[in-house]
Amino acid sequence: MSEAQVPYDQCNRLFSQRSEEMAAKPTVGWIGVGRMGYQLAKRLLDAGYDVAVYNRTREKAESLVEFGASVVDKPVELAGRDIVFSMVSASHDLEQVILGQDGLLTDEGRAPKILGDASTVSSQASAGVREIAESRGVGFLATPVSGNPKVISIGKLTVAASGPRDVFDAALPLLETWGRGVTYVGEGEVARTVKIAHNVFLGVVTQSLAEITVLAEKAGVSREAFLTFLNDSVMGSVFTQYKTPAFVNLDFTPTFTNVLLQKDFDLGLAAAQDLGVVMPVAAVTRNIVAQEVGNGNIDQDFASLLLTAARGSGLDIASEDAPVSDGLEAD
């Protein structure tokens, strides 16, 4: 063998090894490529998975083609995939793409081995899909996530998963591509409760943060100075740091709208009623968010609750144009 052949042979071996690795990976289907779903599907593509994508608006799915995705026209066309994930806006949407006309599980001859749903939906809707999936021999996981597109892009998303433990173990390598932490929280639909509780807390904290920031500013303290102090204190958190640029510079480009937040408050309060849990602070905050939606604040980020708190306090606020960090720099 000549020296000139060595690099060629090495490339051949590397290509064969890569082909074997690709063949060993399960094929993946993805339903729903909104701001979050797009990023999660892309991370699977970046990890070398063969991903086929469905989205109601096909053009959004086609934006993943350059990263290696294929695109289908109906959810049922993903039935031959090993594992399918969905991420849609509401309970009705989940039922439609899985069980409705041309839904994923409507092909009598084919079904994926595992179905994982990352949407924030009710436990009841999830349980209905789970029952039908398991009757078809499909392992079902609830896999809601905590984060936003930027959090996903830097690998800091977290996942709560519930369902059969063996199904979770099989799906874990794929879930781990999404971010830094995957927590198995138990059987059935408990991951839904975990995510809904998380989002209720998100809303309550944001409203409280808006109120105390307005209090400090009306006393003569800049929002930048107050939030810098808060973020360095024991009361600071990843979340308060993350919302600091929005509060300081009044940039309310949406990561999560009041419409979605109201939906999650309603899910959380419904669960609380079912379980006999008293949540007075959440109930009051829900009404504040609902009023925002009723007043037309449906497109801005929910951090815009700050503006309402300021107006209600007779405070006219403006951007401070300060170079503050959201704390989400890549490691």
Buried (B, 14 or more C-beta within 10 A) or exposed (E): EEEEEEEEEEEEEEEEEEEEEEEEBBBBBBBBBBBBBBBBBBBBBEBEBBBBBBBBEEEBBBBBEEEBBEBBEBBBBBBBBBBBBBBBBBBEBBBBBBBBEBBBBBBEEBBBBBBBBBBBBBBBBBBBBBEBBBEBEBBBBBBBBBBBBBBBBBBBBBBBBBBBEEBBEBBBEBBBBBBBEBBBBBEBBBBBBBBBBBBBEBBBBBBBBBBBBBBBBEEEBEBBBBBBEBBEEEEBBEBBBBBBBBBBBBEBEBBBBBBBBBBBBBBBBBBBEEEEEEBEEBEEBBEBBBEBBEEEBBEBBBBBBBBBBBEEEEEEBEEBEBEBEBBBEEE
